[in-house]
Amino acid sequence: MIKNKSLILHPPDCHELPDAKALQHALHQLRFIDAPLDKEANSYLAGDDFLQLIIFLGCSPSVELAPTEEDKPFCYIRFLQPENGPLLITSKHTNNPRCSSCRKEISSKTDVVAQWQKEKDVQLSCPECGFTGKAQDLNWRHSAGVASFFIEVNNVFPNEAVPSDELMSALRKMTGSEWDYFYYHD
Ligand SMILES: [Zn+2]
């Protein structure tokens, strides 16, 4: 359901479900998103201030923000709300999760994903320091995330771009919580 590479933003609590319509309206006002895309549900063209709100690092080549005749990949925004509640999204790029307390690796990502699929609230323990937490409490180093609502910015490579402080603080104001983000790359 996710495209091959993207930057994905989500609320910190995996059960938090923002009012999608209100959020889309606010993000439109912020000029993060523009008109809806015909081809794909819940998808929008990047708005006029997109490149101030998503900061491309280094000497990035010109970023495509609209469909081209040659069908080149371009950045657009999609809102995702999984039907069956919280979703743990990982990709080939995902690191093994680390303990949020002592930073040691908790277990392999494959094991954590398998356990999470059996039971979403599974408690995972750190073999090193005894810290216990759910999948969303682990330190995935911006390479995976658990949420019930995601904002996907398509066609961004891992670490190629980061959400600006302005975007993160706007999301915090809109929803009352501190958002997080990760990169998906398969
Ligand atoms: Zn630990």
Residues whose N, C-alpha, C, O or C-beta is under 5 A from the ligand:
A	BS01	ZN	C99 S101 C102 R103 C126 E128 C129 G130 F131
